[in-house]
Amino acid sequence: MPEPRSPRLAVLIDADNASAKIVDGLFEEIAKIGEASVRRIYGDFASTRSKAWIDVLAKHAIIPQQQFAYTTGKNASERCDGLEKPEDRREAARTYIETVGGKLHGFWYAFGEHDGWSLWEALDNVSMAAVSLAVGAGGAVSAFETTVLLSIEDTIEALGKAQSIRYRPPAR
């Protein structure tokens, strides 16, 4: 009869509200219960509050997930400023990306984790990074996330190249 497998646990850490000082003890306790098969930390690593976490990420194989804080220091009444001064930011967004030769494909406001979504096409990653940095430096947007999309052709090429890589998983 096979040996029973220990529970597999997901460790999801809120870096903005937890201290990095707890991480060693946290993983010692988790090891008593089972295996931490998913290790992620969410936070605004651009802020000084989360900097202490940077030193412990590699040691514990924690995958950081950048989440900028859109509403830092704001209360619920301040978040309603849009009711009194509604603004269509599509043209501003279009101007930003066109400055570096890109294109705005869509812009939406949202109810949820992020206040808005936009779909931008840039000539290259450096151009998109420049727009992201400029928008972030303006101070009005405190959380910014980008995802690089691959064409089907690029994905097929990457899959072909992956076949020649002789990856060996780390010893457990």
N, C-alpha and C positions, 0 to 999 in steps of 0.2 A: 504494500500500500504506500503511495507516495506521501512524503512528509507534507503536512499542511503548510500552506503558504501564508506568510505573515501579511497582515492587511497593508494594502498600498494606499498611501495618503497623499492628498494634495495640500501643499503648504502655500497659502496665498497671504502675503504680508502687505499691509498698508504702511508704506514707508513714512508717510506724512504723520502718522499717528502712533507709530511704534518705535522704540529705541533700538538701535543696532547693538546695544550692550546685551540684549537678551538672546541674541542669535545662537550662541554656543549652547546655552542651557536649553533653548527651544529644541534644537536638533538632538540633544541628548535625551530629552523627554520623548520626542517622536520616535527615536530608535527603540525605546522600551515598548512602544505600542505596535510599530510596524515599520514599513519602508516609505520614505518620502520620495515618491516616484515623480511628482510634479512639484517644482520649486520655483515660484514666481513672486516677484515683489513689484508692487504698483506704487508709483509716486512721482513727484516732480523733482527729478534729479538735477534740474537746473537751479533749484533753490538750495540755500545753505542748510536748511533743515534736514535734507536727505543725504547730504554729502558723506556722513559717517557710514552709510550703508555701502558706499562704493568699495571700501576696503574689505568687506566681508563677502561680497558677491561670489568671487572666484573660489574662495576657500570652501564655501558650502554649495557650489554649483547652482546658485540662484539666478534665474533669468530675469533681468530688469525689464519692466514695461513702463515706458515714459508716459506720464499723464500730467499734462500741464494744468494748473489750477486757474480756471476761467474766472472764478468769483472770489478770489482771495480777499478777505477782510470785508466782504459785503454781507449785508443782512437781507432778509426777504424783501423789505420795502425798497432797497436800492436796486434789487434785481428787476423791479417793476418799472424802472426808468423808461424802458422801451414802450410802455403804455402812453407815456406823456410825450415822448420824442421818438416815434417810430422812424426807422431809417432803413432804406433799401441799400445794402452794401454790395450788390452785384457789380455795379460799375467800378467801385473802388477795387474789388477783387480782380476784375477784368484788367484794369490799368496795371496792377502790380505784376501779373503774370505776363502781360504783353510787353512790359518794360524789358524782360529778358527773352523775348521772342516766343513766348508760350501762348497758350489758349485756354480760356475758361470755358468748360463744357457745361457746367451747371453749378448752382448755388442754392442751398436750402437752409432754412432755420429748422430746428428740431427740438423735441421734448425728450429728454433722456440724458445719457451720460455726457454728450457734447451738445453745445448750444447751436452749432451749425455744421454743415457739411458742404464741401465744394469739390468739384472734380476739375483738376487742372492738368493740362498737358504741358510739359516743359521739354526743351531741346535736350537737356541732359540733367543728371542729378545735381551737379554744381549749381545750375541755374535755379532749380527748385529749392535747393538749400539756401541760396541767396534770398529768395522771396520769403522763405520760412523765417530766416534770421531777421529780415527787415520788418516783417509783420510782428514777430515776437518782441523785437526791440521797441516797438511803438507803445507797448504797455497795456493796450486795450485787450489784447488776446493773451491770456496767461497759460493756455493749454493748446498745444498744436501737435498733431500727429500726422505723419505722412506714410503712405504705403506705395512702394514701387511696384507697378504692374508690368508683367512680361507678356509680350505677344505670344501667340501659339508657336510661331517660328522660333523665337528666342527660347521658349520653354523646351521645344524639341531638341534644339541645339544643346542646351544645358543638360538635358537627360542623356544625350549622346556622350558628352564629355564626362558625365558622372560615371558612366560604365567603365572608364579607364582609371578611375580613382580606386585604389586598393585600401578602402577604409577598414580599420580594425577598431571595434568598440573598446573602451577602456575596461580593464580587468575589474571584476566585482568581487 
